């Protein structure tokens, strides 16, 4: 460990000095030759901001920042990744989270000194110009940034959230007071909330359908044993219905794709004798699961439950109505009615 010990000693010495060390001084402190000191200096320069100072034709070297700064300073790839996330969420209309991330990005950049910015900017410009977050098809729902901030304040203060809420079925907004059980982000952002003094399960509230959102004077917070991840795993997506034991059979020809796909966070995979796979998981949300399985047409078979098979029949029948009449296939009676 002698080499490592000498290298760490040199890092400390270059950080402690205010005038800098020449290569001869480095070699003398470590009792090594000048060539070894040069190699050690080059290694240190890869990981720290090693400044070079001219002094009567001699070069002195020192680490100006604290050693901790070398490990907390963001690099160009990290800043560019954050920039791409901000741009992607802005394009997708997820303005609430985009604004929070943009504020974080501004703080990260502001924490850099002029020397760090000069070193970072060329790489950051190159990465930011050729890096994007893909914006896929989906709902457009604008959420005021202050709505997210208010709900987060309620969570932190252990209080309920009050707001007026409208739905597609009931466009007239009604007042609600709920205990915040969590924020769920995605193409749409939801408040997971529960009515006070009720034994009902938490339900979703879309943030874009809320108005006049305030922190309530009423105390209310999720219990200590509440596990939002476990709750989310009980449904395939947003819509919740009775939990079902789902069984999917994947033929050998599609195994490679299936092994690199996550159908559910708690899925179990069984290897079959014919080279195929059987995938099992328990979840609700059969309609959303059926619509997802459209992307696997011809590459798997739904073995159960019967309710998922029935829902898939209904979704297939609904999908065929989108075709022009002259090319629309004639649906069999059982497919049209959803019977098995």
N, C-alpha and C positions, 0 to 999 in steps of 0.2 A: 504493500500500500504506500510505499515511499513516494512514487511518482504522483499519486493522487494527493498525498499530504503536501508535497511541494507546490502543486498547482493551486490548491486551496489557499496555501500561505501566500502565494503571489497575488491571487485575487484580493485577499484581505489587505495586502500591502498597497496595491494599486488603488484601493478604495479609501485607505486611510491617509494617503499622501495628499498634500495640497499643491505641491510644486511639480509632482510627477517624478517618475523614475526612468533613468536611461537603461538601455539594455545591459551595460556593464554593471550598473547598480543592481539590477534584477539578478544577474548571474552571481554577483558577490553575495547577495542576501541568501541565495538558495544553494550556494557552493556548487554551481554547475558552470559549464562553459557557455560562451556567448551564443553559439548555435542552438543549444538546448533552450536558452532563454528566449530566443527568437521564436522557436516552435511553440513554446508555452504561451508567449504573447499572442501568436496567431490563433491559437485555440481559444483563448480568453476573448479575443476580438469577435469571434463568431457568436458569442452568447451575451456579451456586455457592450455597452457604448464606451469603447476605449478611445479616449481623446489623445491626439498627438499635438504636442506643444514644442515649438522650435526654441532652443536656448543655446546661443553661441555656437551655431552649427551642429549642435547635438539635439537629438530628438528625445523628448520626455513623454512618458505615457502615464495616464491616470484614468480611473473610473470616477466620473463626477457625481453621478447619482448614487443614492443609497443602494445597497445590494438588493434590498427588497423590491425596489423599483424595476429591476431587470425582469422580475418574475410576475409583476402585475401590469406591465405595459402591454396594451393590445397590439397585435400585429396586423398587417394589411389584410390578410385573409379573414380574420375575425371581424374587423370593421366592415369589410365588404359584404360579409354574410349578413350582418345586421342591416346594412343599407339595402340589400336585396329583399330582406323580409319586410322592411318598411315600405319599399316601393310596391312589392307584391300585394300587401294588405291594402294599400291605398288604391291600387288598380281594381282590386276585388270589392271595393266599397266597404271594407272593414275599418272604417275611419277611427273608431274608438281605440282599438288596439294599435292601429298605425300611429296615432298621435302619441300614445304612451311610448312606443318603441322609438319614434322619431325624437322624443325628448331625451330618452336614454342615449341615443346615438349622438345627439348634440352635446350631452354631458361628457361622453367618452372622448369626443374630439376636443372639447374645451379643456380637458385634463392634460392634453399633450402640450408640451412646450414647443417653441419655434423649431428647435433642432429636431425634435421627434417628428413634427409635421413635415419638415423638409425631407426627411428620410422616408416617411410613410407615403407621402402624396403620389409619387410616380407609380408605385405598385398598386395603391388604392385606386387610382384613376384607371389603370389597365384592367383590374379585376371588376370594378363597378361597371365599366363600359360593356363587358362581355359576360355578365352574370345576371340572371333574372329568376324570379319565382314565377312559375307557370300559373296563370289565372285560368281556371277551368270553368265550364258552364255551371251555373247554379244561381240561386236567388240573390237579388240585389236588395239589401236592407240597410239603410243608413241608421247608425246609432250615434246619438250625441255623446261625445267623450265624457261629458259631465255625468251622464247616466252611469257609466261604468265606475267612475270615481265615487259617486254617491253610494253605490252598492258596496264597493270595497270599504268605504268609510263605515257603513253599517256593520259589515262583517268584523272589522277591527274593533268597533266599539261595543259589540255584542247587543245590537239593537235590531228591531224589525225594519223592513223597508215598506214605505207606503207609496202607492202610485195609482194612476187610472189606466185601465187595461181594456183593449178592444181586440176582437178576433174577426175572422172573415165571416163567421156565422152570426156574430153579434157586433156590428160596427160601432154601436154606441158604447163609449167607454164607461166602465164601472170601477169604482174605488176598491182597492185591495190593500190589505196589510198582511205581509208574510214574513216568516222567519227565514233569513237567507241561509240555505244549505250549501250554496256554492255557485260559482260562475262556470259555465261550460262554453268554451270557444270552439268555433268551427266556421263553416260557411255562414251560419247564423250564430249569434251569441244568445245564450239563454241564462236566465236566473233560475236556479233550482230552489224552490221555496215551498214552505209548508204553512198552512193557516194556523195561527196560535190556538192553543186549547183544543186541538182536534187530533184524533188518532190516524188521520189520513196519511197516505204516503206523500212524499214531496212530489211536486209537479213542475213542469217547465213553463216559464214565461218568456216569450221573445222580447228582447230589449227594444227592438224597433217598434213594438206595439205599445210601449209604455209612454206615458206622459206624466208630467208633474211628479217626478220621482224625488222623494225626500227620505231622510233618515228619521224614523219614528222615535217618539219618546218612550215607546213600549220596549221593554227588555225582551230579547229573543235571540238565541244563537243555537247552532247545531250542537247536539250532545257530544261529549268527549269521545264516545265510542263510534261516532258516525264515520263511515268509510265511503267516501264518494266514489272511489275506484270500484269497490265491490258493487255499489248501487248501479253504476254505469254498465258494468259487465252483465247485468241481468237483462239488458235490452240490446238488440243489434244496433240500433241507432237511437232516434228520439222517441218514436212511438212505443209505448209500453202496453203489452197485453200479457196474458198468462204465459209463464215460462214454459218452454217446450224443450224436449230432448231431441236435438237435431242430429241426423245421421246422413252424411254425404259419402258417396262411393266414387272414387276417382280411378279411371282405367289407367293401365300402365303407360299408355301413350301420353298422358297428361301429368304424370307423377312429377316430372322435373319442374313444371310450372307450379304445381300445388305445394311442393316443398318450400318454395320461396314466396308463399302467399299466406297471409294471416286472415283467416275467416273470422276468428274470435280470439279474444285475449286468453281464454281458458280452454282452447281447443286441445283435444287429444287425438293423436294420429296412430293408426294401427296399420302395419304392413300386412298385405294380403298375399296368399300363396301364388296368385296369378301375376304378381308384380304391381298390382294396384294399391290404393290406399283407402282406408275408411277413416273419415274425420268425424269426431263427435264433439258436441258442446251443447250447453244448456243456455237458452236465451229467449227473450220475448221479441216482439217486433217482427212478426212473420211477413208483413207486407214489404217492409224495407229489405228484409233478407231475400225475399223472392225477387225483388227488382234488382238487387245486387247480383243474384245468381244468373240473370240474363247474360252477363258478361262471360259466363262459363258454358254457354249453350253448346252442346255436343261434347263437353269435356268432363261432365260428371252426372251422376244420377242421384236424385233425392230419394233416399230410402225411408225417411221419416222425419217428422211425424205426418200423419194424414192431413192435419190442418195446413201444413206448409205446402203439401201437394195440391190441396184445394185452392189455396191462395195463388199458387203459381198458375194453375189453370185459369183462374179469373184474370190474372195479369196478362197471360198470353192472349186471351180473348179480347181484352181491352186494347192490347198492342195492335192486334190485327185490324181494329177499326180505324187505325191511322192510315191504312193503305187505301188507294183508290178502289172504287167498287169493281172496276174491270180486272184488277189483279188480286183482289182479296180472296184468299182461299175460303172454301166452304167449311165452316166449323162443324165438327161432329157434335151431336147432341150432348154428349157427356162433357165435352170441352166447354160448350156454351153455358151449361148449367153448373159446371164445377163439380159434378158427381164423379165418383170413382168406379 
